[in-house]
Amino acid sequence: MESGTLSEPEFAEFAKDVTLFLHITTRITGRKDEDLLSKVGGRGFPHLVAMDATGKLFGSPNDRTVESFRKLMTVVSEYGNFKAKAEKGDAVAKVEFFIRALKVGDFKKLDEAKKHLATLKKVSKEQKTEIDGLLYGLEVRDIVEPLNQNKDDGKKAELTKSVGKKLVEMDKAGHLPAMDEDFGVFYSVILSYAEQEKDIPLFEKGLEALKARFGDNLNQRFLSAKEQILEKMKDEKEGK
């Protein structure tokens, strides 16, 4: 493999259980599935998603690298395999299927996921650790929902403070979300809270966590803007 591409043999092995489908939005009135992009949550071109023949969505790769695409398709493949075994009563497969179901977004609410977890048996220590990270992601989504739904700029500061405090408590407890998207939201909101509170150590910690997690895949415009904010906070503290 070179430059993030697959050789023909590698691609053949990788894609044996995958059907590649390209949908082109034409804006032709009455064309079948013309609204497919919006249905799968697309807001721009190109938009990559994994879905089955019934239209069930399994999410999108975190970035445009082969590694990220391969990782998503591995989860999708495992989802189907473990589901089949779980439906036959395999207790271990039920736990593994639950983990994949969390990863692809089958559970939208924390309470719903916790109720299902309570029905599972033979959850190993390693599985519990993985599940906890995924549940922390659902918890983050619940916590930040009021901030995401807010349309009143006058309430933004108050909501950022209340939401930020809760996420900082999660951070202190080591309750970090496992999924990249949730991890990004988690520390992005903490950065906003730290900026609002002029908490330089917290801002630095959040920024370093994002850089460590995403590396070169971290949006450089975002990174540059946050680094400028950090420098400004330091200058203000020093009275410059």
C-alpha positions as CSV (number, residue, x, y, z in Angstrom):
1,M,0.0,0.0,0.0
2,E,1.3,3.4,-0.9
3,S,0.1,7.0,-0.4
4,G,-3.1,5.7,1.3
5,T,-4.2,3.7,-1.7
6,L,-4.9,-0.1,-2.1
7,S,-3.3,-2.3,-4.6
8,E,-5.6,-4.4,-6.9
9,P,-5.2,-7.6,-4.8
10,E,-5.8,-5.7,-1.6
11,F,-8.8,-3.9,-3.0
12,A,-10.3,-7.2,-4.3
13,E,-10.0,-8.7,-0.8
14,F,-11.3,-5.6,0.9
15,A,-14.3,-5.2,-1.4
16,K,-15.4,-8.8,-1.7
17,D,-18.3,-8.2,0.7
18,V,-18.8,-4.5,-0.3
19,T,-20.9,-3.0,-3.1
20,L,-19.6,0.4,-4.1
21,F,-22.4,2.7,-5.1
22,L,-22.2,6.2,-6.5
23,H,-25.2,8.5,-6.4
24,I,-25.1,11.7,-8.3
25,T,-27.5,14.5,-7.3
26,T,-28.8,16.1,-10.4
27,R,-31.7,18.2,-9.1
28,I,-33.9,16.7,-11.8
29,T,-37.5,16.9,-10.6
30,G,-39.1,13.5,-10.2
31,R,-35.9,11.5,-10.6
32,K,-35.8,8.4,-8.4
33,D,-33.9,8.8,-5.1
34,E,-33.0,12.4,-6.0
35,D,-33.3,13.3,-2.3
36,L,-31.0,10.5,-1.2
37,L,-28.1,12.8,-0.2
38,S,-30.3,14.7,2.3
39,K,-31.9,11.4,3.5
40,V,-28.5,10.1,4.6
41,G,-27.5,13.4,6.2
42,G,-25.3,14.8,3.5
43,R,-24.7,18.5,3.4
44,G,-22.0,18.7,0.7
45,F,-20.2,16.8,-2.0
46,P,-18.8,14.2,-1.8
47,H,-20.5,12.5,1.1
48,L,-19.5,9.0,2.1
49,V,-21.8,6.6,4.0
50,A,-22.1,2.9,4.6
51,M,-25.6,1.5,4.1
52,D,-27.2,-1.9,3.4
53,A,-29.7,-2.9,0.7
54,T,-32.6,-1.8,2.9
55,G,-31.2,1.7,3.3
56,K,-30.0,1.2,6.9
57,L,-27.2,3.6,7.6
58,F,-24.0,2.5,9.4
59,G,-22.3,5.9,9.6
60,S,-19.5,7.6,7.7
61,P,-15.7,7.2,7.9
62,N,-14.0,9.8,10.1
63,D,-11.9,11.1,7.2
64,R,-11.0,10.2,3.6
65,T,-8.1,7.9,4.3
66,V,-8.2,4.2,3.3
67,E,-7.5,3.3,6.9
68,S,-10.7,5.1,8.1
69,F,-12.8,3.6,5.3
70,R,-11.5,0.1,6.0
71,K,-12.2,0.6,9.8
72,L,-15.8,1.5,9.1
73,M,-16.4,-1.4,6.8
74,T,-14.9,-3.8,9.3
75,V,-17.4,-2.6,11.9
76,V,-20.2,-3.0,9.4
77,S,-19.1,-6.5,8.4
78,E,-18.8,-7.5,12.1
79,Y,-22.2,-6.0,12.8
80,G,-23.8,-8.5,10.4
81,N,-21.8,-11.5,11.5
82,F,-22.4,-11.0,15.2
83,K,-26.1,-10.1,14.7
84,A,-26.6,-13.5,13.0
85,K,-24.9,-15.3,15.9
86,A,-26.7,-13.2,18.5
87,E,-30.1,-14.1,17.0
88,K,-29.3,-17.7,17.5
89,G,-28.8,-17.1,21.2
90,D,-25.0,-16.9,21.5
91,A,-24.4,-14.9,24.7
92,V,-20.9,-13.7,23.7
93,A,-22.1,-12.7,20.3
94,K,-24.9,-10.7,21.9
95,V,-22.3,-8.6,23.7
96,E,-20.2,-8.1,20.6
97,F,-23.2,-7.2,18.5
98,F,-24.2,-4.6,21.2
99,I,-20.8,-3.0,20.9
100,R,-21.1,-2.8,17.1
101,A,-24.7,-1.5,17.4
102,L,-23.4,1.3,19.6
103,K,-20.7,2.1,17.1
104,V,-23.1,2.4,14.1
105,G,-25.6,4.4,16.0
106,D,-28.4,2.0,16.7
107,F,-28.8,3.4,20.2
108,K,-29.6,7.1,20.3
109,K,-30.2,7.6,24.0
110,L,-28.0,6.6,27.0
111,D,-30.9,5.2,29.0
112,E,-32.0,2.9,26.1
113,A,-28.4,1.6,25.8
114,K,-28.0,1.0,29.5
115,K,-31.3,-0.9,29.7
116,H,-30.1,-3.2,26.9
117,L,-26.7,-3.7,28.6
118,A,-28.5,-4.8,31.7
119,T,-30.0,-7.8,29.7
120,L,-26.6,-9.1,28.6
121,K,-24.6,-11.8,30.3
122,K,-20.9,-12.8,30.2
123,V,-19.6,-9.3,29.7
124,S,-15.8,-9.4,30.0
125,K,-13.7,-6.7,31.6
126,E,-12.3,-5.8,28.2
127,Q,-15.8,-5.6,26.7
128,K,-17.0,-3.5,29.6
129,T,-14.2,-1.0,29.1
130,E,-15.1,-0.7,25.4
131,I,-18.8,-0.4,26.2
132,D,-18.1,2.3,28.8
133,G,-16.3,4.4,26.3
134,L,-19.2,4.1,23.8
135,L,-21.7,5.0,26.5
136,Y,-19.7,8.0,27.5
137,G,-20.3,9.2,23.9
138,L,-24.0,8.9,24.3
139,E,-23.8,10.8,27.6
140,V,-21.9,13.6,25.9
141,R,-24.6,13.8,23.2
142,D,-27.3,14.1,25.9
143,I,-25.3,16.8,27.8
144,V,-24.6,19.0,24.8
145,E,-28.0,18.6,23.2
146,P,-29.4,21.8,24.9
147,L,-26.5,23.7,23.5
148,N,-26.9,22.3,20.1
149,Q,-30.7,23.1,20.1
150,N,-30.3,26.6,21.4
151,K,-31.2,29.4,19.0
152,D,-31.0,32.2,21.4
153,D,-27.6,33.9,21.4
154,G,-28.4,35.5,24.7
155,K,-28.5,32.1,26.4
156,K,-25.3,30.7,24.7
157,A,-22.9,31.8,27.4
158,E,-25.1,30.4,30.2
159,L,-25.5,27.1,28.4
160,T,-21.8,26.8,27.5
161,K,-21.1,27.2,31.2
162,S,-23.6,24.6,32.4
163,V,-22.7,22.1,29.7
164,G,-18.9,22.8,30.0
165,K,-19.0,22.1,33.8
166,K,-20.5,18.7,33.2
167,L,-18.0,17.8,30.5
168,V,-15.1,18.9,32.7
169,E,-16.4,16.6,35.5
170,M,-16.5,13.7,33.0
171,D,-12.9,14.6,31.9
172,K,-11.7,14.7,35.5
173,A,-13.2,11.3,36.1
174,G,-11.6,9.9,33.0
175,H,-14.9,9.3,31.3
176,L,-13.7,10.0,27.7
177,P,-16.0,9.1,24.7
178,A,-14.6,6.3,22.5
179,M,-15.9,7.5,19.1
180,D,-13.9,10.2,17.3
181,E,-16.9,12.3,16.6
182,D,-18.0,12.4,20.2
183,F,-14.4,12.9,21.4
184,G,-14.2,15.9,19.1
185,V,-17.4,17.4,20.3
186,F,-16.4,16.7,23.9
187,Y,-13.2,18.7,23.8
188,S,-14.5,21.4,21.4
189,V,-17.1,22.4,23.9
190,I,-14.6,22.2,26.8
191,L,-12.4,24.6,24.8
192,S,-15.4,27.0,24.4
193,Y,-16.0,26.8,28.2
194,A,-12.3,27.3,29.0
195,E,-12.2,30.3,26.8
196,Q,-15.3,31.8,28.4
197,E,-13.9,31.1,31.9
198,K,-10.4,32.3,30.8
199,D,-9.0,29.0,32.1
200,I,-5.7,28.7,30.3
201,P,-4.6,25.3,31.7
202,L,-8.0,23.7,30.8
203,F,-7.8,25.2,27.3
204,E,-4.3,23.9,26.8
205,K,-5.4,20.4,28.0
206,G,-8.3,20.3,25.6
207,L,-6.3,21.5,22.7
208,E,-3.5,19.0,23.4
209,A,-6.1,16.2,23.7
210,L,-7.5,17.0,20.3
211,K,-4.0,17.2,18.7
212,A,-3.0,13.9,20.3
213,R,-6.2,12.1,19.1
214,F,-6.5,13.5,15.6
215,G,-2.9,14.5,14.7
216,D,-2.6,15.6,11.1
217,N,-6.3,14.9,10.5
218,L,-7.3,17.8,12.9
219,N,-8.8,20.6,10.9
220,Q,-5.9,23.0,10.5
221,R,-8.1,26.1,10.3
222,F,-9.8,25.1,13.5
223,L,-6.4,24.4,15.1
224,S,-4.9,27.7,14.0
225,A,-7.9,29.6,15.4
226,K,-7.7,27.9,18.7
227,E,-4.0,28.5,19.0
228,Q,-4.6,32.2,18.4
229,I,-7.2,32.3,21.1
230,L,-4.8,30.6,23.5
231,E,-2.1,33.2,22.7
232,K,-4.5,36.0,23.2
233,M,-5.6,34.6,26.6
234,K,-2.0,34.3,27.7
235,D,-1.3,37.9,26.5
236,E,-4.3,39.2,28.4
237,K,-3.2,37.4,31.6
238,E,0.3,39.0,31.3
239,G,-1.3,42.4,30.7
240,K,0.1,42.8,27.1
